[in-house]
Amino acid sequence: MSKIEEKKERLLNVAQSIFSRFGLFKTTIDEIAKAARVGKSSIYYYFKSKEDIFKAVVEKELKTLKEKINQALVNIDNPQEKLKVFILTRMKYLRELANIYNALQNDYLEHYAFVQKLRTDYDNEEIILIKEILQKGIQEERFAIDDVELTSTVILVTLKGVEFEWSTKFNENEIEKNIDKLLDLLFNGILRR
């Protein structure tokens, strides 16, 4: 990594910490510069604006989240277990990556086109991953799904619907129990057999 890349990475790390504490709107370039012990001009050398820094931070966190999910899934073959590990890993790291979580959840950020694009792109990537897991389950005759696209979307929308409450109110063990219940409902349904 070159000196320029190292300095930019250090600025991103400092900004990541400040954004996670104060959010996009309450953070200033002056605060980032002061915490990084550089002049504002140094920040503007690498980034056009505070929003540009925030975008870079969120993209960095998204990359980290994707890497964590891929690492967790790499050696799992069972589609049911893979779905569970995907959901658990997603919940765990979304909670730790405050900026991406806020960007994906915060309605106040909707007027920023880059946030909308990140949300849409990330949703599409997650749907693709869920579809791959479901299709493997169908191929192995573990799942009987008529509409994989719809099922993938429903799973993602369900996760997005519970992630805030679960990640703020429950510890990891409780989240895992909730995910087990959710997956039991998904795999076994609510009908008495």
Phi, psi and chi 1 to 4 in degrees:
 res  aa     phi    psi   chi1   chi2   chi3   chi4
   1 MET       -  130.4 -172.1  179.6  -76.2      -
   2 SER   -74.0  167.5   71.7      -      -      -
   3 LYS   -60.2  -40.0  -68.4  -91.7 -170.6 -162.1
   4 ILE   -64.0  -45.6  -69.6  174.2      -      -
   5 GLU   -64.2  -39.2  -69.4  169.1  -29.7      -
   6 GLU   -62.6  -43.8  -77.2  178.5   22.1      -
   7 LYS   -65.4  -42.1 -169.6  169.4 -176.4  179.9
   8 LYS   -63.2  -42.6 -174.9  174.8 -178.8  177.9
   9 GLU   -62.7  -40.8 -174.0   65.9   23.5      -
  10 ARG   -63.9  -42.0 -170.1  170.0   69.7   78.5
  11 LEU   -61.8  -41.2  -73.2  172.2      -      -
  12 LEU   -63.5  -41.0  -81.0  177.4      -      -
  13 ASN   -63.8  -42.2  -70.0  -23.5      -      -
  14 VAL   -65.4  -47.4  168.1      -      -      -
  15 ALA   -61.5  -39.5      -      -      -      -
  16 GLN   -57.8  -45.1 -178.3  176.9   16.1      -
  17 SER   -64.0  -44.1  174.0      -      -      -
  18 ILE   -69.4  -45.3  -66.2  171.9      -      -
  19 PHE   -60.0  -38.8  -76.8  133.5      -      -
  20 SER   -67.3  -27.0   68.8      -      -      -
  21 ARG   -85.5  -41.6  -80.7 -173.9  -75.7  158.1
  22 PHE  -113.8  -13.5  -56.7  112.2      -      -
  23 GLY    83.2  171.2      -      -      -      -
  24 LEU   -63.6  -45.9  172.3   62.3      -      -
  25 PHE   -72.8  -33.0  -62.1  111.4      -      -
  26 LYS   -89.6   -9.7  -68.0 -177.5 -177.8  178.1
  27 THR   -87.4  140.4  -61.5      -      -      -
  28 THR  -118.3  159.5   66.1      -      -      -
  29 ILE   -61.0  -38.1  -67.0  -74.8      -      -
  30 ASP   -58.6  -42.4  -71.8  -32.2      -      -
  31 GLU   -64.9  -41.1  -70.3  168.6  -36.6      -
  32 ILE   -64.5  -45.6  -64.3  169.9      -      -
  33 ALA   -61.4  -44.8      -      -      -      -
  34 LYS   -62.6  -47.0 -176.3  178.1  176.4 -175.3
  35 ALA   -65.1  -33.0      -      -      -      -
  36 ALA   -86.1   -7.3      -      -      -      -
  37 ARG    58.8   46.8  -63.2 -177.6  179.7  154.0
  38 VAL  -135.4  165.9  -62.0      -      -      -
  39 GLY   -80.0  158.7      -      -      -      -
  40 LYS   -58.6  -34.7  -79.2  173.1   49.5  172.6
  41 SER   -61.6  -32.5   61.6      -      -      -
  42 SER   -64.7  -39.3  -68.1      -      -      -
  43 ILE   -66.0  -44.2  -68.8  176.7      -      -
  44 TYR   -68.9  -16.1  -73.3  118.0      -      -
  45 TYR   -66.5  -35.5  176.5   78.7      -      -
  46 TYR   -98.1  -29.5  -61.8  100.2      -      -
  47 PHE  -134.5  144.3  -56.2   99.7      -      -
  48 LYS   -77.1  -30.7  -67.2 -178.5  -97.5 -179.0
  49 SER  -159.9  173.8   64.4      -      -      -
  50 LYS   -62.1  -39.4  177.3  175.8   73.1  167.5
  51 GLU   -64.4  -35.8  -71.4   77.5   10.2      -
  52 ASP   -64.5  -40.0 -166.6   34.9      -      -
  53 ILE   -64.9  -46.3  -60.1  169.1      -      -
  54 PHE   -58.9  -43.1 -174.2   74.4      -      -
  55 LYS   -59.5  -45.1  178.5 -177.7  179.5 -161.9
  56 ALA   -63.1  -38.9      -      -      -      -
  57 VAL   -64.6  -46.5  165.7      -      -      -
  58 VAL   -64.2  -41.2  169.9      -      -      -
  59 GLU   -63.0  -39.6  -73.0  171.7  -20.4      -
  60 LYS   -62.6  -43.9  177.6 -177.0  170.5 -168.2
  61 GLU   -66.9  -38.6  -70.6 -175.2   -2.2      -
  62 LEU   -61.2  -42.2  -94.7  176.8      -      -
  63 LYS   -61.6  -43.3 -177.5  179.5  174.3 -163.4
  64 THR   -62.0  -45.1  -60.2      -      -      -
  65 LEU   -60.2  -46.4  178.1   60.4      -      -
  66 LYS   -60.7  -43.2  -70.1  176.9 -155.2  175.0
  67 GLU   -62.4  -43.0  -72.2  169.3   -2.0      -
  68 LYS   -63.3  -43.3  -63.8  -68.3 -175.7 -175.5
  69 ILE   -64.5  -46.6  -71.1  171.1      -      -
  70 ASN   -61.8  -41.7  -72.0  -25.1      -      -
  71 GLN   -61.8  -40.8  -72.4  169.3    2.7      -
  72 ALA   -68.4  -30.6      -      -      -      -
  73 LEU   -93.4  -14.0  -63.0  179.2      -      -
  74 VAL   -56.8  -37.5   73.5      -      -      -
  75 ASN  -106.4   16.7  -67.0  -40.3      -      -
  76 ILE  -105.2  125.1  -59.9  172.8      -      -
  77 ASP  -101.7  -35.4  -73.5  -33.9      -      -
  78 ASN   -66.6  120.6 -179.7  -50.6      -      -
  79 PRO   -60.7  -37.2  -18.7   27.2      -      -
  80 GLN   -64.4  -45.7  -73.3  172.5  -86.0      -
  81 GLU   -65.6  -38.6 -174.7   63.9   22.1      -
  82 LYS   -62.6  -42.1 -159.2  166.5 -155.0  151.5
  83 LEU   -63.5  -42.6 -166.7   56.4      -      -
  84 LYS   -63.4  -46.8  178.4 -179.7  178.6  178.0
  85 VAL   -64.9  -39.0  169.3      -      -      -
  86 PHE   -57.3  -50.2  161.0   70.1      -      -
  87 ILE   -64.5  -45.9  -64.5  168.9      -      -
  88 LEU   -60.1  -47.6  -85.6  170.9      -      -
  89 THR   -64.0  -42.5  -54.2      -      -      -
  90 ARG   -58.8  -48.9 -177.1 -177.7 -173.7  -81.7
  91 MET   -62.5  -45.0  -69.7  -75.0 -174.3      -
  92 LYS   -61.4  -49.8  177.1 -178.6  177.9 -175.8
  93 TYR   -81.4  -26.7  -72.4  103.0      -      -
  94 LEU   -60.7  -39.8  -93.0 -179.9      -      -
  95 ARG   -65.4  -37.4 -174.7  163.9   59.1  174.9
  96 GLU   -76.4  -29.4  -70.0  179.6   16.6      -
  97 LEU   -97.3   81.7  -59.7  170.3      -      -
  98 ALA   -60.1  -38.3      -      -      -      -
  99 ASN   -69.6  -44.5  -62.9  -61.3      -      -
 100 ILE   -65.0  -39.4  178.0   62.3      -      -
 101 TYR   -61.7  -46.2 -173.9   75.1      -      -
 102 ASN   -63.6  -39.9  -73.0  -26.6      -      -
 103 ALA   -66.0  -35.9      -      -      -      -
 104 LEU   -77.4  -22.3  -66.0  174.0      -      -
 105 GLN  -106.2  -31.8  -68.8  -66.6  -41.5      -
 106 ASN   -75.8  114.4 -163.7  -26.7      -      -
 107 ASP   -64.9  -26.1  -69.0  -23.9      -      -
 108 TYR   -65.5  -21.0  -63.9  112.5      -      -
 109 LEU   -89.5   -1.2  -62.7  176.9      -      -
 110 GLU   -60.6  -28.2  -77.2 -173.6    0.9      -
 111 HIS   -78.2   -2.6   65.3  -79.5      -      -
 112 TYR   -91.1  115.1  -72.1  105.4      -      -
 113 ALA   -58.7  -36.7      -      -      -      -
 114 PHE   -65.6  -33.3   73.3   86.3      -      -
 115 VAL   -68.9  -44.2  171.4      -      -      -
 116 GLN   -59.5  -42.8  -75.0  -61.1   93.6      -
 117 LYS   -65.5  -43.6  180.0  164.7  176.8   19.1
 118 LEU   -59.9  -44.2  -72.9  171.3      -      -
 119 ARG   -58.9  -50.5  -74.3  176.8  178.0  171.5
 120 THR   -62.6  -47.1  -59.0      -      -      -
 121 ASP   -61.6  -43.7  -69.3  -11.8      -      -
 122 TYR   -68.2  -41.3 -171.3   64.5      -      -
 123 ASP   -57.0  -44.6  -74.2   -7.2      -      -
 124 ASN   -62.8  -40.3  -70.2  -23.4      -      -
 125 GLU   -64.3  -41.2  -72.6 -179.1   33.7      -
 126 GLU   -67.4  -38.7  -73.5 -165.5  -45.1      -
 127 ILE   -63.0  -41.7  -74.1  173.5      -      -
 128 ILE   -60.2  -45.2  -70.9  167.7      -      -
 129 LEU   -62.6  -45.5  177.6   58.4      -      -
 130 ILE   -62.0  -42.9  -65.7  167.0      -      -
 131 LYS   -60.0  -41.9  -80.6  178.1   14.8 -176.5
 132 GLU   -61.3  -41.8  -71.7  171.3    0.0      -
 133 ILE   -64.3  -45.9  -66.0  169.0      -      -
 134 LEU   -65.0  -41.3  -63.3 -179.6      -      -
 135 GLN   -64.8  -36.5  -73.0  167.5  -24.5      -
 136 LYS   -63.6  -41.3 -174.0  172.5 -165.3  -71.7
 137 GLY   -63.3  -35.3      -      -      -      -
 138 ILE   -69.1  -45.4  -68.0  167.8      -      -
 139 GLN   -60.0  -36.3  -70.7  168.8   -8.9      -
 140 GLU   -85.9    4.4  -66.2  178.2    3.6      -
 141 GLU    59.7   33.7  -63.0 -178.1   -5.5      -
 142 ARG   -93.9  -32.2  -66.0  174.8 -174.5 -103.2
 143 PHE  -115.6  145.2  -59.3  153.3      -      -
 144 ALA  -119.1   97.0      -      -      -      -
 145 ILE  -125.8  125.9  -58.7  169.1      -      -
 146 ASP   -79.8  -38.5  -66.9  -31.4      -      -
 147 ASP  -129.5   94.1 -170.5  -25.5      -      -
 148 VAL   -65.0  -39.8  173.1      -      -      -
 149 GLU   -59.6  -50.7 -177.2   77.2   33.3      -
 150 LEU   -64.2  -43.9  177.1   61.8      -      -
 151 THR   -61.9  -42.0  -54.9      -      -      -
 152 SER   -61.8  -43.8  -58.9      -      -      -
 153 THR   -64.7  -42.4  -58.5      -      -      -
 154 VAL   -63.3  -41.7  167.8      -      -      -
 155 ILE   -61.7  -46.4  -69.6  170.3      -      -
 156 LEU   -64.5  -44.6 -179.2   60.8      -      -
 157 VAL   -62.6  -38.7  169.1      -      -      -
 158 THR   -63.0  -45.7  -59.1      -      -      -
 159 LEU   -60.4  -44.5  -68.0  177.2      -      -
 160 LYS   -65.0  -30.4  -70.4  171.5   75.3  167.3
 161 GLY   -72.2  -29.1      -      -      -      -
 162 VAL  -104.6  -13.4  -61.5      -      -      -
 163 GLU   -61.5  -39.9   69.0 -168.5   10.2      -
 164 PHE   -65.1  -51.5  177.7   75.5      -      -
 165 GLU   -63.2  -46.5 -176.6  162.3  -30.1      -
 166 TRP   -64.5  -42.6  -74.1    8.0      -      -
 167 SER   -75.3  -19.5   66.1      -      -      -
 168 THR   -98.6  -22.8   57.8      -      -      -
 169 LYS  -107.5  -16.8  -68.1 -175.2  178.7  178.1
 170 PHE  -123.6  150.1  -59.3  111.6      -      -
 171 ASN   -83.6  177.5   64.3   38.1      -      -
 172 GLU   -60.1  -40.0 -102.0 -175.4   75.2      -
 173 ASN   -63.9  -42.6  -70.6  -25.0      -      -
 174 GLU   -66.8  -38.7  -67.2  168.6  -41.5      -
 175 ILE   -62.1  -43.2  -68.9  171.9      -      -
 176 GLU   -62.1  -40.8 -174.2  166.6   -1.1      -
 177 LYS   -62.8  -42.4  -73.6  178.2 -173.4  174.1
 178 ASN   -63.3  -39.7  -72.6  -16.3      -      -
 179 ILE   -66.0  -40.1  -70.5  170.1      -      -
 180 ASP   -59.4  -43.1  -73.9  -21.7      -      -
 181 LYS   -64.6  -42.6  -69.7  175.5 -171.8  172.9
 182 LEU   -62.2  -44.4  178.0   67.7      -      -
 183 LEU   -69.1  -34.9  -69.7  174.0      -      -
 184 ASP   -61.0  -43.0 -177.3   53.5      -      -
 185 LEU   -63.0  -42.6 -180.0   64.8      -      -
 186 LEU   -65.4  -46.4  175.2   67.4      -      -
 187 PHE   -78.2  -32.1  -64.2  137.6      -      -
 188 ASN  -111.2  -13.6  -60.1  -47.5      -      -
 189 GLY    73.7 -171.7      -      -      -      -
 190 ILE  -113.4   -2.7   60.2  172.8      -      -
 191 LEU   -79.4  140.1  -70.2  177.2      -      -
 192 ARG   -73.6  135.7  176.9  176.6  -77.5  168.5
 193 ARG  -109.1      -  -61.0 -169.9 -161.4  -67.5
